[in-house]
Amino acid sequence: MESASNTLGELLHEIKNELTNQISLVKSTEILDTRKLFSQTKALNDIIQTSEITLENKSMLQKFSLTLQDNSTVKSLRYAKQDLERVLSNLNNG
């Protein structure tokens, strides 16, 4: 379970970095490239299904994953980043 938790934490931090990167790129180029986020969402969904985290955390992560999938605008990326901050906080406190 420890390695699944580490993998989950690492992936969430990678997603956070990619969200930050995309938000900053959009400010200068107006173009979103969400291929990496889509790939990370697939990996997150796989981890959610196979990890031994609590049902409450699984539900929270699944809701975040849905938020992340709606990443067609910079506004949605900002919402996803705020959601991720909440998810990370809840996982660290739980």
C-alpha positions in Angstrom: 0.0 0.0 0.0 2.9 2.4 0.7 4.1 2.3 -2.9 0.6 2.9 -4.2 0.4 5.9 -1.8 3.8 7.2 -3.0 2.8 6.6 -6.6 -0.5 8.5 -6.1 1.3 11.4 -4.3 3.9 11.6 -7.1 1.2 11.6 -9.8 -0.8 14.3 -8.1 2.3 16.5 -7.8 3.0 15.8 -11.5 -0.6 16.9 -12.3 -0.2 20.0 -10.2 3.0 20.9 -12.1 1.4 20.3 -15.5 -1.6 22.4 -14.5 0.7 25.2 -13.4 2.6 24.9 -16.6 -0.5 25.0 -18.9 -1.9 28.0 -17.0 1.3 29.9 -17.4 1.6 28.9 -21.1 -1.9 30.0 -21.9 -1.1 33.5 -20.5 1.5 33.9 -23.2 0.2 31.7 -26.1 -3.5 31.3 -25.7 -3.1 27.6 -26.7 -3.9 24.7 -24.4 -2.1 21.4 -24.9 -3.9 19.0 -22.6 -2.5 15.7 -23.9 -0.3 15.2 -20.9 -3.1 16.0 -18.5 -5.3 13.5 -20.3 -2.6 10.9 -20.0 -2.2 11.7 -16.3 -6.0 11.5 -15.8 -5.9 8.0 -17.2 -3.1 7.0 -14.8 -4.9 8.6 -11.9 -8.1 6.6 -12.7 -6.0 3.4 -12.9 -4.4 4.1 -9.5 -7.8 4.9 -7.9 -9.2 1.6 -9.1 -6.2 -0.5 -7.8 -5.2 1.3 -4.6 -6.2 0.5 -1.1 -7.2 4.0 -0.2 -10.4 4.7 1.7 -13.7 4.9 -0.1 -14.0 8.5 0.9 -10.6 9.3 -0.7 -11.5 7.3 -3.8 -14.7 9.3 -4.2 -12.8 12.6 -3.7 -10.2 11.5 -6.3 -12.8 10.4 -8.8 -14.6 13.8 -8.5 -11.2 15.5 -9.0 -10.5 13.3 -12.0 -13.8 14.4 -13.6 -12.9 18.1 -12.9 -9.5 17.5 -14.6 -11.2 16.0 -17.7 -13.0 19.2 -18.3 -9.9 21.1 -19.2 -10.9 23.0 -22.3 -10.3 26.5 -20.9 -7.8 28.2 -18.7 -10.6 28.9 -16.3 -11.3 25.1 -16.0 -7.5 24.5 -15.5 -7.6 27.0 -12.6 -10.6 25.3 -11.1 -8.8 21.9 -11.4 -5.7 23.4 -9.8 -7.8 24.7 -6.8 -9.5 21.3 -6.6 -6.1 19.6 -6.5 -5.0 21.8 -3.7 -8.0 20.7 -1.7 -7.5 17.0 -2.6 -3.8 17.2 -1.5 -4.8 18.9 1.7 -7.4 16.3 2.5 -5.1 13.4 1.7 -2.4 14.8 3.9 -4.8 15.4 6.8 -6.5 12.0 6.4 
